[in-house]
Every structure is written in structure tokens, then in C-alpha cells.
Amino acid sequence: MESTLVRCADGHVFSTASFPMQQAERLGPGRLVRCPRCARLRSVVPVTLQKR
């Protein structure tokens, strides 16, 4: 299973093993996932890594 690096609405960055409906672009990039730092369901978006 592939992990995805995500950022929650509070700015915490973490990886998640499941990113529900990752291929459904018509719904937008945000999903609800439980943040391990907030301990709440938060809206998360995938983090894009930028090359420097």
C-alpha cells in the first residue's frame, strides 16, 4: 500500500496509508482524514514536493 504525504487544515504534515478517492478529481483535492497531531477529523490535501 502506498503512503501519501498530506497537510491538514491546521498545517500539520503527516503521511497516511489511505487517501480516500485519490483519483476522483471532480471532488477536489481535499479529503477528511484523522490527523495524528490534532486527534480530530480534518480536511487534508496532498503535499506537493518542490525541487530546489
Residue, then its C-alpha position, 0 to 999 in steps of 0.5 A: m500500500e502506498s503512503t501519501l504525504v498530506r497537510c491538514a487544515d491546521g498545517h500539520v504534515f503527516s503521511t497516511a496509508s489511505f487517501p480516500m478517492q485519490q483519483a476522483e478529481r471532480l471532488g477536489p483535492g481535499r479529503l477528511v482524514r484523522c490527523p495524528r497531531c490534532a486527534r480530530l477529523r480534518s480536511v487534508v490535501p496532498v503535499t506537493l514536493q518542490k525541487r530546489 
